[in-house]
Amino acid sequence: MSKIAVEKVREFRAEARFQRTSPQKAKLVLDTIKGLRVEEALTTAHFSTKKLGPVVEKVLRSAIQNASYVSQEQGLDVDVDNLYVHTAVANEGPRMKRIRPAPMGRAFRYQRRLAHIIVTVAEKKAPVVATKAAPVAEGATAPVVKKSAAKKASAKKKAAK
């Protein structure tokens, strides 16, 4: 058997808390940058037509700066050009309860939602390939995979009609 070296991938994160937008609207921008390389994600956030585009860009730049700072402080070898957006999440913050005037002296309550935006960047590592393959015994064949029986429910439904 060969041993595969598992190297822990370092993640660097940044947060923007209590942003005056709903998490649903923030996720629209965050979903567009998820999984992209950092340079592409910055340009995507910068040219986004959504109101939260500049905020997401600022959080992403902060995560990149955190990566370079931590790598210098801890002596890690982190290539900033090799970073990608690992996760981009908008969690719900506290809600502000407000009152809007309504007809006939009444008042309607509504809620202003806040969002906590968290962006995590990680370095993309080259896949580790095992150099030694496990020896195969002579005359051995590949393991047989047993297939499950096909479901006949759809045929019964067609017959019932």
N, C-alpha and C positions, 0 to 999 in steps of 0.2 A: 504494500500500500504506500501511496505517496502522501506526504503532508502538504496541505495547502496553507500558505501563510495568509492569515487574515489580518489586514491592517485596518485599524480604526480610522474612519474618515472623519476629519474634523469639520464641525459645522460652526458657523458664525452667524449670530442673529442680531437683529435690531427691531425695536418696537416704536410705534407711535400710538400712544394711548389717548383716549378721550377725544377722538376726532369727530367733528360735528357732521356725521353722515351715517346712514344706516349701513349695517354690515352687508346687506344685500347689494347695495350700490358699490361698495368697496370691492366685493368679490368679482364684479364685472371686470375691473381693471386687473386685479390680482390673478385671475385665471388666464389672462393673456400673456403674463410674464412667467408663469410657472413652468419650470423645466428648461427655460432658455439660458443661453450663455449670458454673462453679466452685461457685456456690451450691447447685445441685442435687446436685453430687457430694459436697459437704460433708455435706449432710443424709442422703444415701444411705449414706455411710460411717459417719456417726454412729449411725444407727439400724440398722445391719447386725447380724444376730444372730451373725455369725462372730467368732471371737476376735481376728482381725486387723483388725477394723473401726476401733478407735481408733488403731492404728498407721498405717493408711492415711490416716485423717483428719489425723493429725499431719504426715505427709509432705506431704500436699496443702496444708495451711496453710503449711508451710515453703516450698513452691514459690511460693505466692502472695506471701509476704513477700519472697522472692528477687526476684520480678518488680517489686514496688514499690520495693525497695531499689536494684536496678540501674537502674530508670527514673529515680530521683532522682539517682543518682550520675552517670549518663551523659547526663542531660538528655533522655531519651526521653519521648515522649508515649504512655504505656501506661495504658489505662483498665482498672482492676482488675475493674470490673463486666462487662467485655466478654471476660474470659478464659474459656477452656474447657480441658478435659483433653485434651491432644493425644495423649500416649502414657502408658500405665501398664503397667509391665513388672515381673515378678518373675523375676530370674535366680537360678541356683543358686549358693550359696556353698560353702565347704568343708564336708565331712562329718565329723562326729565319730564315731569308731569306739568302740563300747562293748561290754561283755560282760555277758551275762545268765546267771545260774546255771541249769543244766539238771539233769535227773535223773541219778542215778548218778555224781555228781562231774564231770560234763561242763560245758562252757561254750558257749553260743551267742553268736555275734557279731551285732550289729545296728548300724545307722547312724542317727545323728540328723542330719537334714538342716537346713541353714541357707539363708536366702533373702536376696538383695539386692533391695530394692524401689526402683524408680526411677519417679518421676512427673514428667511434663513438661507444663507449661501453655503455651498460646500465645494470642495475641490474635486474635479472629475479625475479619477484615477484610471490608469490603463488597466485593463483586466489582467489578473494574474493567471497565467497558464501553467498547469502542472507539467513538469518536464518528464517525469517518470510515469509510465502507464502501468496499471496493475497487470501482472502476467496472466495470460489466459491459458487454462489447461488445454492440452491437446484433446481434440474430439468434442470439446464443449461447444454448445450452441448458445445463441442469444436467448435470454429468458423470454418465455412466451407470455404475452399480455392477454388476459382473458377479457373478452368484450362482454358487456352486459346485454341482456336480451332487449330487443327493440320493443317499444311500447305499442300496444295494439289498441289503445284508447281512441286514437283518431279514426281507425278503421271501423270501430264500433259506432262512433258518432255518425259516420257517413252512412252506415247501414241503417241506422235508426230513422234517418230522414227519408 
